[in-house]
Amino acid sequence: MLKPIIEELGKARRTGPAPSIRWALASLSLSMLMPSLDTSIANVGLPTLAETFGASFQQVQWIVLAYLLAITTLIVSVGKLGDIVGRRRLLLTGIALFTLASLFCGIAPTLWLLIAARALQGLGAAMMMALTVAMVGETVPKERTGSAMGLLGTMSAIGTTLGPSLGGILIAWYGWETIFLVNLPLGIVNFLLAARFLPADRPDRKVARGRPDAVGTLLLALTLAAYALAMTMGHGSFGALNIGLLLAAALGAALFAFAETKVKSPLLRLSMFRNSSLSTSLAMSTLVTTVIMATLVVGPFYLSHALGFDAAHVGAIMSAGPLVSALTGIPAGRIVDRFGAHRMTVTGLIGMIIGLSLISALQGSFGIAGYIGPLVITTASYALFQASNNTTIMKDISSEQRGVISGMLSLSRNLGLISGASVMGAVFTLASGTANVTVAAPEAVASGMQITFAVGALVITATLAIALTSLVFAKRTVLSQEVS
């Protein structure tokens, strides 16, 4: 499935031999696959790990949380660091760190050492996720950016889809350690490919003069950590601790904005947000991933409590969404290259509105087909939106900003997923009319699902309005430039 697109991208490259470009794209694909795989593979091992270490479910949850927090808090900073020290160099460091941390995870003798190793693995994953997207601009020509983004989207979806099933097989056959040790051969192959075939860093004197913004990095990391913890802690409740963390995040954001105006080489130049296209695309990315999280949060409860499926069938049905994303990512990228990113962004959002509305409207009709059919429409449209929106953001930015903006793009998605788990989960609980959804009546769960996906459709409708406004503004800007 991946060979034709990699060959096409390689042939389209204007400089360098095509085989080298194909191997470079293979490395970038692995660099997107590995962090995505480890986002989902650990979840299936939590019951086994709780039993192995004699820990509570709340304690072993930190195995997942430490990884996600490290990525969320550091991804912008490592993107900026890549702009300063060289993106290829830092990507190689990230691959090596991720692989070594995977080894530490697999041999960890205690739960807290495993959690520490997972945080270190998250740092490596942040480097890989931020710099992989940034390296696209140095690997393929602009007119093939959409295809490359579609390829990376496919690899991300494959990793997410493969994680639970692969993890279950490895634990059953070889033990929990192997869900982490499986990264060792992948990491070694990836490092060798990246070292041999990725284009060398081009020295940029303007960027090289900059130094890492230590104060800004610390403030941003603390702000994002406070927000992420506010959204994930509480286990279904939102109390004083969550509110306090949100207030801390707001204060941190204000301090960060102030600090960035006082340093010579800031982590983020606030002036970049005056670019309406960039700001709009990042905001849309956050909103869309917030809504798409409803399929992962609400779906299992609806399938098990309202439709009566057992855990095995729920898992199989839930894999349909990531599988569709994996299958449609590459075609979506080709469509973006052919018809234009802005137009396909709008098309993707319209498709999502249709899919979400059908999930809500067809509840109780046509059995499981009334859920899976609209889910396919929703996730395929999401793949199209993601490829086109990523292309809009990364296609025309200057070389010295690719790392930090790529990090911001990944951050916008992570914040959307974190926010979606909390916000859409709260909407579902409220709409179900009960504080504990696990014991709610099937009718209440079905009603909650309908309302939640209807709210999701309204959020995407608002996102579509933002996209159309941005498109009209962009056309007026082009016309005014032509007249002048």
Secondary structure by P-SEA (a helix, b strand, c coil): caaaaaaaaaaacccccaaaaaaaaaaaaaaaaaaaaaacccccaaaaaaaaacccccccaaaaaaaaaaaaacaaaaaaaaaaacaaaaaaaaaaaaaaaaaaaaacccaaaaaaaaaaaaaaaaaaaaaaaaaccccccccaaaaaaaaaaaaaaaaaaaaaaaaaaaaaccccccccccaaaaaaaaaaaaacccccccccccccccccaaaaaaaaaaaaaaaaaaaccccccccaaaaaaaaaaaaaaaaaaaaaacccccccccccccaaaaaaaaaaaaaaaaaaaccccaaaaaacccccccaaaaaaaaaaaaaaaaaaaaaaaaaaaaccaaaaaaaaaaaaaaaaaaaaaacccccccccaaaaaaaaaaaaaaaaaaaaaacccccccaaaaaaaaaaaaaaaaaaaaacaaaaaaaaaacccccccccaaaaaaaaaaaaaaaaaaaaaaaaaaaaaaaaaaaaaaaaaac
